[in-house]
Amino acid sequence: MSRFLEVLAAGALTLALAGGALAQSQGSTPAGGGFTAAPSAGAAATGKVVPDDIPPGQGAGVPGIQGQNIFDVKPEVKRDASSDPGYMQQNNGQRNAVQPGNNAPMWRGVQQGREGYSSLPRSQAPEAGVLIQEQVQYPGSRMTTAGQAWRETRNNWIIPYGGSLLLIVLVALGIFYFAKGPLGHSTVDSGPLRIERFTPFERAAHWLNAIAFVVLGLSGIVMAFGKFFLLPVMGLTLFGYFTYLLKNLHNFFGPLFAVSLAVIIVTFIRDNFPQKGDLRWLLRMGGLMSGNELPSHRFNAMEKVVFWLGTLLLGIIVVGSGLVMDKLIPSLAYDRQTMQVTNMIHASAAALMLVVLFVHIYVGTVGFKGAYTAMRHGYVNDAWAQEHHAYWYEDIKAGKVPVQRSKPLVVVDDTQGVRTV
């Protein structure tokens, strides 16, 4: 019985809904099946009829959601802080008042090298309040922050051109050696070695300076160019330890090189002043290409150029800049820009000094017969002195230059006999 009542109620509800829908359809749809909106009171008063293509409920004065063309929608224009006069001149406090959290003025000042507050003493940290250096333009760099300008100069100019120059000089010396071989005819191995060319003190100063230079040169080359030819072979870890070791050796031998260089300059400067025949020797390259060496004094013109250019001028620049980078010069502000400029000067002068002394090392070892032995033992024979330094040999024969300049070393043997070494 209850089931029958439920079905009966459902049927009655369905009939009621269907009747309401039929009544609405007959009241709004004409016989032709088209749709016609009922004119509103406002339309009847003005004599206007709502267009037929407006959907139901969208006419003027009809309540409900109103339609609108999306292309007619205009964005709402709100006031922006950037429209304020002097917007770009605002300080950080003013900017935060109109745009909370906007720290653009502060960071703009940071990028321009503006100094902020730091509690560190200026004597220990002269630029602790400067996060980013101001913009500069170093040789070969664009106008940018000083740190980036230094990086561009080093990586785009000093490293590639300095390395290329070193390779060119080494290759040129190698080609010259294989084409000409050791120059000279006389050696110091034949005949009595009676002429003292270098005293024990001169040789000690020379070899001390030479050892320090070799250590500094090799370590500097590895630190500057090692990542190109050693890193792929050794790997990152081993190369890192190796470079760290060489860096410490570089710092240790730097002061030693400075002291020995000063001794070298004071010791040999007297015999390196220009003398008769030096210009002629330079203009004709000493007769090296012809095989007949031109006469010269104790040091020929090429050795004097090496002394004044490589040892004195470039040596002082390299040593001075190295001492600055080691912070050994008192009363100097050691800020970043000082270190950047000093590093560029040091690297450039060191590359040029290596080039000049590559020639000196070549001549003093395999380039000339007897040159290495003369520096090692200190003595040469008459034939070698006459062939390579004829003016100096003439001064020795004339008594202007002593044959033996140092005091001979005298020892007492087991028999209490005295002999000269």
Summary of the structure (lengths in Angstrom):
residues: 421
radius of gyration: 46.4
end to end distance: 145.2
largest distance: 155.4
contacts: 1055
relative contact order: 0.09
helix: 60%
strand: 4%
